[in-house]
Amino acid sequence: MDKLEAAQKVLRFSTNIREWCEQEKNVYFDDFDSENVKSYDEGGYGELADEIIEKGVKEGFLEEGEVD
């Protein structure tokens, strides 16, 4: 599973993580795309996507090593 699919899966199924992302980071499901999830530059969501994926693994929505 690629990084975009993983982040979207977590946001789709975890209300806690989705609300954290929307309220704390002011970023929404549709804001992610295949380019900005890989970008660690200003305006990119690479770090946020990594954090979402980590939280998804901890909550059991993803398996460790499931993301390419």
C-alpha positions, -999 to +999 in steps of 0.1 A: +000+000+000+014+034-009+017+063+015-014+081+002-036+050+005-023+044+040-030+079+052-064+080+036-073+046+051-065+057+086-084+090+082-114+072+068-116+046+096-103+064+127-125+092+140-099+101+166-071+106+141-093+123+116-106+148+142-070+154+155-059+161+119-088+184+112-088+203+145-051+204+155-035+205+120-064+221+100-058+195+072-086+174+057-089+141+039-092+157+005-061+179+011-038+149+006-026+138-028+000+115-042+026+143-044+022+162-012+023+131+010+059+126-003+069+162+002+088+172+034+092+208+021+070+237+031+035+231+020+040+193+018+023+168+041+051+142+043+056+146+080+019+147+088+012+117+067+040+098+085+024+108+118-010+097+107+004+063+096+022+059+129-010+066+148-029+042+125-005+014+133-008+021+170-046+020+168-046-012+147-058+003+114-025-006+096+000-033+101+037-025+107+054-027+073+022-025+054+032+008+038+056+009+009 
